[in-house]
């Protein structure tokens, strides 16, 4: 069975990348140099972080910093487990 915390971090990284990339694309920021400038990182680092298909430790924190810099809010996932409705 997978570690639920690590799985939640992977999913959060995917959500952050999607949100950031969509925002940048909507703003017309599509070239690697423009992406780097927009997120405040060197071009290669920005492209690597936003295009990474493999989860790495530290990605979530870095992506959250980029999202904050862009004024984006991504709500963290609830990792407390499945919820069951109880009838009163």
Helices and strands as residue ranges (DSSP letters): H 4-26, H 32-39, H 43-51, H 59-70
